[in-house]
Amino acid sequence: MQFALIFAAHALGAMSVLSVLTAGPQLTTALGLTPVQLGGLASIYSAALAAASLPAGLVTDRLGTRAALTLSAFGIATGLAVTAASGGFAQMGAGMALCGAGYGLINPAAGRAITLWFTPQWRTTLLSLKQTGVPAGAALGSLTALLGPVWGWQAGIVCAALIAFLAGGLFLLLLPSEGPQPAHAAPRRNPLSEILALPDLGRANLAAGLTNGMQFALWAYLPELLQRSFGAGAAVLGLCLAALHLGTFLGRVAWGVLTDRLLRGDPAHGLRVLCALALAGVGALGAVMLVASPVLAVVACFVLGFTICAAVGLHVALTARIAPDHLLGGALGYTMLVTNLGGVGVPMLLGLVVSFSGIGGAALALAILVGLVFGLLSKLA
């Protein structure tokens, strides 16, 4: 029951933003939003998520996981209600900011909950498995948006708000009470200073930012790269993207299980193995330029999804291994902050490479970044 609720919490963030963005055609008609403004809603959501990550982690350490998850769900429900009542871009952007801030609480709270509530023998598995709530929430948000053409664009968003509000009630009633951190257990130093001083955490977080950035870059540029390399048509592109996302889903489950069962629960070792396999996927992507094989392109996309796009659970588990319990929420917030910033910077860097050198240069750049991640993790126990 507890893990199901944690899974549901992760689904809420993706559900909230997709329930709005999938209603884009109705929003352009009803509210006169431009394509730039629609994209701006996603940017506002992402910026609020990144900005809230570290403060949300510190709040989680103070309030406890049940209170943080409950607050996050009610915050998302409020943001969706504000969005549904919007008459224009400004109010809709404010609603999206509330949703992003609410999801910022979920990442550290859910990671802290699994670390404290479940046995260490399955910790990495569960930390990876909870991330599959994101595609589940995305699917749910897209489904709610289908109500728009029938009952108006607000219908799907209101439905998503009611789901988030119900989830908040379930968190409050069914999750165990951890309570605020007692005064005598409070760290003697400033918590943020302690988090930033944790040995190896900065290096581990930089690696997390790079892998997340590579994931976003693959989402953004794979279609163009495959079209450039051998003129891939819609069917091949569809198969390649399906392989990428299928690999991501399977990898997020498999790497947790493999790490717990075969690597003695060592996420740093699991990430190093992941990087080694990722290099094979990058090599296959580069070879597509030479042999123009649709089959090889599909295989490369699957391997890249299974490795680079599936790494986030292991990065969260690595943070949980490095940070002490009383700093865990803040440390996870720090990890998610750097992870999201990587999603901003790396795609722009890869975009420049793609513009000048195509798939060969992109494959080389990805190989260098994967090697850098491996180097950052090489000294971690």
Helices and strands as residue ranges (DSSP letters): H 2-21, H 24-30, H 35-63, H 65-84, H 89-117, G 120-122, H 123-129, G 130-132, H 133-144, G 145-147, H 148-151, H 153-174, G 183-185, H 191-196, H 201-230, H 234-262, H 267-291, H 294-307, G 308-310, H 312-322, G 325-327, H 328-377
